[in-house]
Amino acid sequence: MVEQDLADALNAGKLAAAGLAVLYLELGVGMNTPGIIKYPFWKMTLENRRATYACINQEESYVPPEIRGRSVCIAADIGQVLEQLAPLER
């Protein structure tokens, strides 16, 4: 099952125990199926003090208060955000 493989690979407990800093980057994920990406990312960010959650979503940019201090939400079009970031790589 793909979802279980993803959950195993991103196991927050293992990443936190290893002392790894992690960025959970969510691009355009809405609330149609939040249990697949959104909720697990929030949970893993909460469980790992070295984790950061970031989302780019034009219409549904939200973060729970429990992880707000370690989160970045951009309420904008993904394409426009990436265009603005592209010159920074040079």
MOCOR-V557075 format. One record per residue. N is the residue number from 1. OMEGA is omega as a letter, one per 20 degrees, with the letter a starting at -180 (NA if undefined). D_LAST is the distance of its C-alpha to the last C-alpha in Angstrom with 2 decimals. Layout:
# MOCOR-V557075
[[N	OMEGA	D_LAST] [N	OMEGA	D_LAST]]
This chain:
# MOCOR-V557075
[[1	a	39.81] [2	a	36.04] [3	a	36.12] [4	r	37.95] [5	r	35.58] [6	r	32.64] [7	r	34.70] [8	a	35.62] [9	a	32.11] [10	a	30.90] [11	a	34.07] [12	r	33.30] [13	r	36.13] [14	a	34.89] [15	r	31.33] [16	a	32.76] [17	r	35.30] [18	r	32.67] [19	a	30.92] [20	r	27.65] [21	a	25.18] [22	r	24.40] [23	r	22.30] [24	a	24.29] [25	a	21.98] [26	a	24.10] [27	r	22.85] [28	r	25.55] [29	r	28.53] [30	a	31.63] [31	r	35.13] [32	r	36.69] [33	a	36.43] [34	a	35.16] [35	a	36.93] [36	a	34.57] [37	a	31.20] [38	a	31.47] [39	r	34.55] [40	r	33.70] [41	r	30.25] [42	a	32.05] [43	a	34.71] [44	r	32.44] [45	r	30.43] [46	a	33.80] [47	a	35.07] [48	a	32.17] [49	r	31.62] [50	a	28.21] [51	r	27.03] [52	r	24.90] [53	r	25.33] [54	r	22.78] [55	r	23.56] [56	a	22.25] [57	a	25.28] [58	a	26.31] [59	a	29.98] [60	r	30.62] [61	a	28.32] [62	r	30.68] [63	r	31.00] [64	a	34.33] [65	a	35.31] [66	a	35.71] [67	a	31.96] [68	a	30.69] [69	r	29.69] [70	a	27.35] [71	r	25.92] [72	r	23.31] [73	r	24.34] [74	r	22.53] [75	a	25.03] [76	r	23.00] [77	a	22.25] [78	a	19.92] [79	r	18.37] [80	r	17.68] [81	a	16.20] [82	r	13.74] [83	a	12.86] [84	r	12.27] [85	a	10.08] [86	a	7.87] [87	a	5.84] [88	a	5.54] [89	a	3.80] [90	NA	0.00]]
